[in-house]
Amino acid sequence: MSIHIRCWHDGAIEESTDVDHLGRLVAGKDSATWIDLTNPSGELVQAVGRRLGLHHLLADAIVEHNERAKVQLFDDVIHVVAFVLEREDQVKTTEIDFVLGRGFLLSVHPASWDPTTARQVRMGLGEVLSKGPDLLLWALVDSIVDGYFPVFDRLGDEIDDVEDAALARAVPETLQHIFQLKRELLSIRHVLAPSREVFAQLTSRELDLISEQHVFYFRDLYDHLIRLNDELDSFRELVAGALEVYLSSINNNLSAIMKRLTGVTVILAGIGAVAGVFGMSEAGSALNGGEGSGFYVIALGTVLVAAMAAVVLRRIDWI
C-alpha cells in the first residue's frame, strides 16, 4: 500500500508521499498533480477523496471491483475504469481506476501494473504533466491499450496451431484447447466492447476536462480499440471454425470405423452362414477322418470366397 504524489508547477516537479500535502499541491495555481495509489486500503482512498473533494460514492466505486470498463461523470470529475490484459497460461484482467479532475489525475491500481513504464512517462513526466492531467490520462491508457496487441499476437498464433491440430488429430486435448480459447476470447470481449464505448464518450467533445487539442489523442485510442474489436470477432469465428473442423473429423473417423466393422461383418457373416448350414458336428467327424472330400471342398470354397471378399473390400477401402 503506497501513495506517490507528483506535482508539476513553476517548470519543475515536486514529489511527495504524504497525503496531508495533497491539498496544498492541488490548490497551486497553474499546477498539474498526479496522485498514484498502489494497492490502497479503503481508508486511504477515502482520505485522498476528501482532500480532492470527491463524492463519497466515487470513493466507494473505486474501492469496489468493477466488472466492465466504464466512464462516469461525478460532479466535475470523470471516473474512468480500464483493464490491463495479460496472458501466460490464460488471459488475466486487472482493473485500473482513473479520476480526472481540474488540475489533477488520480490513478488506483494493484502492484502488478506499473504506470511509470508507460512510454510517454519514461520520456519525461514533466513534459506530459505540463500539458495537463488529461494528456497524462491518455499516456497511461495508451500504455494499457498497447499491451493488448502482444496478447492478440499470441492468441492468433495459438489459434493457428489449434486449427492445424483439429484438422490433423481429433483428440480430447484439442477440444479442451478450443473451449479454453473460447472462454478467453469471451473474457477479452467483456473488456474490449465496453472500452470502445468509453473512448467514444471521451472523444465526444462534450467533456470540458479533456482539452480540444488532446481529443485527437483519445480518438487514436478509439481507432485502436475498433481494430482490436474487429480482430477479436475474426478470432471468435476462427475458433468456431476449428470446433466445426474437430467435430467433422470425429464424424469422419466414426464413419471410417463403421465401414471397417461392416466389412468385417460381411466376411464373418458369410463364413458363419456356411458353418450354420453344415453344422459343427461335421467338423468333429472331419478331424477323425470320417468325412468325405465334399467337406473339404466346401470348407476350402468358403475360405476362398471370404478371401476374395476381403480383397474387394480392401480395394474399396472398407477394411
MIGULO-552023 format. One line per 8 residues: number of its first residue (from 1); their letters; for each residue x negated, y, z negated of C-alpha. Coordinates in steps of 0.001 Angstrom, whole numbers, always signed. Layout:
MIGULO-552023
NUM> A> X,Y,Z  ...
This chain:
MIGULO-552023
1> MSIHIRCW> +0,+0,+0  -1578,+3287,+1088  -833,+6773,+2355  -3060,+8769,+4671  -2233,+12385,+5454  -3916,+14223,+8336  -3014,+17877,+8895  -4247,+19990,+11821
9> HDGAIEES> -4396,+23712,+11149  -6785,+26547,+11957  -8598,+24392,+14501  -9566,+21624,+12046  -8089,+18505,+10456  -7596,+18288,+6697  -7158,+14787,+5279  -5613,+13662,+2004
17> TDVDHLGR> -4246,+10598,+262  -2281,+12490,-2398  +1484,+12713,-1997  +1513,+15902,-4040  -478,+17677,-1292  +2166,+16856,+1288  +4485,+19788,+656  +1671,+22339,+968
25> LVAGKDSA> +258,+20805,+4158  +3587,+20514,+5954  +4601,+24033,+4973  +1484,+25525,+6596  +2098,+27924,+9463  +1398,+26506,+12945  +265,+23207,+11408  +921,+19656,+12572
33> TWIDLTNP> +835,+16872,+9984  +686,+13106,+10403  +1744,+11067,+7367  +825,+7401,+7804  +2188,+4832,+5324  +812,+1281,+5317  +2873,-1397,+3530  +4568,+1242,+1369
41> SGELVQAV> +6796,+490,-1573  +10337,+1806,-1667  +9294,+4312,-4329  +6513,+5720,-2129  +8857,+6094,+836  +11394,+7877,-1358  +8697,+10174,-2769  +7439,+11097,+703
49> GRRLGLHH> +11019,+11575,+1875  +11771,+14026,-933  +8718,+16131,-141  +9593,+16164,+3545  +13233,+16962,+2819  +14529,+13781,+4433  +18041,+12493,+3863  +18108,+9665,+1309
57> LLADAIVE> +19892,+7407,+3821  +16967,+7837,+6189  +14544,+6715,+3490  +16755,+3698,+2834  +16812,+2895,+6571  +13008,+2923,+6634  +12750,+559,+3678  +15282,-1857,+5158
65> HNERAKVQ> +14287,-4017,+8102  +15949,-3276,+11419  +16782,-5983,+13925  +16714,-3786,+17024  +14804,-812,+18361  +16833,+2362,+17960  +16740,+6138,+17744  +18835,+8135,+15265
73> LFDDVIHV> +19186,+11834,+14603  +19287,+12666,+10855  +19958,+16345,+10300  +16982,+17965,+12059  +14659,+14918,+12311  +14529,+11939,+14661  +14156,+8383,+13373  +12643,+6017,+15956
81> VAFVLERE> +12310,+2256,+15408  +9863,+454,+17694  +8483,-3072,+17691  +4986,-4394,+18293  +4822,-7623,+20297  +2085,-10167,+19619  +1707,-13711,+20846  -506,-16548,+19723
89> DQVKTTEI> +1445,-19800,+19490  +4697,-17885,+19893  +5984,-14330,+20102  +5907,-12293,+16898  +7577,-8893,+16451  +6513,-6234,+13949  +8719,-3243,+13098  +7244,+266,+13178
97> DFVLGRGF> +9220,+3276,+11928  +8600,+6843,+13043  +10209,+10033,+11777  +9622,+13126,+13900  +10355,+16459,+12290  +9362,+20072,+12778  +5630,+20125,+12276  +5198,+16541,+11096
105> LLSVHPAS> +5292,+12879,+12109  +5820,+10101,+9584  +4782,+6566,+10554  +5560,+3499,+8441  +4119,+103,+9318  +2586,-3109,+7927  -1170,-3560,+7691  -1191,-5838,+10734
113> WDPTTARQ> -830,-2788,+13013  -3477,-75,+13018  -2299,+3192,+14640  -5835,+4567,+14784  -6645,+2076,+17547  -4365,+3960,+19959  -6424,+5204,+22894  -5428,+8865,+22596
121> VRMGLGEV> -6100,+8842,+18837  -9569,+7327,+19347  -10375,+10001,+21931  -9635,+12728,+19416  -6823,+13096,+16898  -7318,+16833,+16653  -6650,+17337,+20345  -3407,+15361,+20123
129> LSKGPDLL> -2135,+16950,+16900  -2974,+20444,+18125  -326,+19997,+20839  +2358,+18946,+18386  +3537,+15875,+16457  +5805,+14899,+19367  +2722,+14207,+21507  +1292,+12103,+18664
137> LWALVDSI> +4559,+10119,+18625  +4119,+9484,+22345  +475,+8436,+21856  +1360,+5870,+19183  +4377,+4436,+21018  +2386,+4350,+24249  -150,+2142,+22462  +2677,-173,+21379
145> VDGYFPVF> +4113,-452,+24896  +648,-1009,+26396  +372,-4031,+24099  +3386,-5600,+25806  +1540,-6130,+29087  -1046,-8695,+27834  +1810,-10645,+26235  +3643,-10697,+29564
153> DRLGDEID> +477,-11766,+31400  +26,-14764,+29104  +3705,-15660,+29372  +3510,-15510,+33169  +549,-17905,+33240  +2283,-20265,+30819  +5492,-20261,+32847  +3487,-21193,+35958
161> DVEDAALA> +1968,-24114,+34043  +5315,-25354,+32745  +6798,-25202,+36247  +3977,-27400,+37538  +4421,-29780,+34585  +8185,-30039,+35142  +7562,-30991,+38759  +4656,-33371,+38123
169> RAVPETLQ> +5730,-35203,+34965  +9135,-35080,+33310  +8107,-35861,+29717  +9787,-34692,+26469  +6860,-32371,+25675  +7567,-30402,+28848  +11214,-29995,+27862  +10215,-28764,+24393
177> HIFQLKRE> +7850,-26260,+26007  +10615,-24973,+28283  +13009,-24413,+25368  +10258,-22698,+23357  +9706,-20277,+26233  +13448,-19631,+26468  +13554,-18734,+22754  +10531,-16444,+23081
185> LLSIRHVL> +11985,-14647,+26085  +15214,-14132,+24172  +13266,-12589,+21265  +11472,-10263,+23677  +14759,-9267,+25271  +16085,-8221,+21845  +13141,-5802,+21673  +12904,-4528,+25252
193> APSREVFA> +16557,-3947,+26093  +17266,-1508,+23221  +13781,+57,+23557  +14670,+1119,+27085  +17760,+2884,+25733  +15685,+4548,+23016  +13408,+6230,+25551  +16330,+7080,+27777
201> QLTSRELD> +17600,+9197,+24873  +14192,+10670,+24103  +13873,+11839,+27722  +17376,+13307,+27907  +16025,+16832,+27159  +18736,+17215,+24518  +16322,+16824,+21582  +14500,+20075,+20932
209> LISEQHVF> +11950,+18319,+18690  +10348,+16999,+21889  +8949,+19913,+23857  +9769,+20360,+27514  +6181,+19804,+28661  +5962,+16476,+26782  +9189,+14929,+28087  +7256,+13732,+31129
217> YFRDLYDH> +5066,+11510,+28923  +8094,+9817,+27418  +9570,+9430,+30925  +6436,+7498,+31895  +7015,+5125,+28961  +10623,+4714,+30042  +9443,+3698,+33516  +7080,+1121,+31975
225> LIRLNDEL> +9936,-391,+29989  +12171,-600,+33061  +9412,-2501,+34859  +8932,-4825,+31892  +12672,-5498,+31691  +12705,-6426,+35377  +9738,-8731,+34845  +11460,-10280,+31834
233> DSFRELVA> +14527,-11058,+33959  +12234,-12750,+36504  +10624,-14817,+33741  +14016,-15960,+32470  +15034,-17045,+35966  +11751,-18932,+36413  +12187,-20773,+33108  +15776,-21624,+34008
241> GALEVYLS> +14476,-22924,+37356  +11844,-25021,+35575  +14591,-26557,+33437  +16572,-27441,+36571  +13461,-28995,+38132  +12894,-31035,+34970  +16475,-32326,+34948  +16275,-33118,+38669
249> SINNNLSA> +13055,-35062,+38080  +14750,-37047,+35305  +17681,-37852,+37603  +15326,-38852,+40435  +13365,-41122,+38118  +16575,-42693,+36868  +17738,-43310,+40449  +14417,-44972,+41295
257> IMKRLTGV> +14691,-47234,+38247  +18260,-48172,+39153  +17178,-49051,+42707  +14442,-51332,+41435  +16770,-53024,+38979  +19297,-53559,+41775  +16607,-55117,+43987  +15508,-57499,+41256
265> TVILAGIG> +19161,-58374,+40560  +19720,-59247,+44242  +16801,-61698,+44215  +17648,-63312,+40892  +21359,-63476,+41672  +20649,-65432,+44861  +18448,-67920,+43061  +20992,-68224,+40254
273> AVAGVFGM> +23823,-68866,+42729  +21972,-71770,+44351  +20987,-73177,+40968  +24588,-72926,+39828  +25873,-74924,+42785  +23481,-77845,+42277  +23325,-77790,+38501  +20384,-78043,+36119
281> SEAGSALN> +20811,-81854,+35891  +19288,-82177,+39373  +16025,-80649,+38142  +15652,-83325,+35444  +16116,-86127,+37978  +13654,-84466,+40363  +10973,-84379,+37688  +11476,-88125,+37130
289> GGEGSGFY> +11228,-88813,+40881  +14887,-89755,+41046  +15948,-87228,+43675  +15611,-87426,+47414  +13879,-84984,+49704  +17026,-82870,+50049  +16497,-81347,+46602  +13024,-80186,+47518
297> VIALGTVL> +14182,-78777,+50848  +16902,-76716,+49158  +14558,-75555,+46349  +11890,-74511,+48872  +14501,-72781,+51036  +15756,-70847,+48039  +12246,-69673,+47178  +11572,-68654,+50797
305> VAAMAAVV> +14825,-66711,+51047  +14055,-64968,+47747  +10570,-64105,+49018  +11975,-62707,+52262  +14492,-60630,+50298  +11648,-59287,+48139  +9668,-58284,+51259  +12668,-56489,+52776
313> LRRIDWI> +13476,-54670,+49522  +9830,-53687,+49187  +9804,-52158,+52644  +12835,-50001,+51854  +11223,-49010,+48524  +13778,-50676,+46295  +11247,-52651,+44278
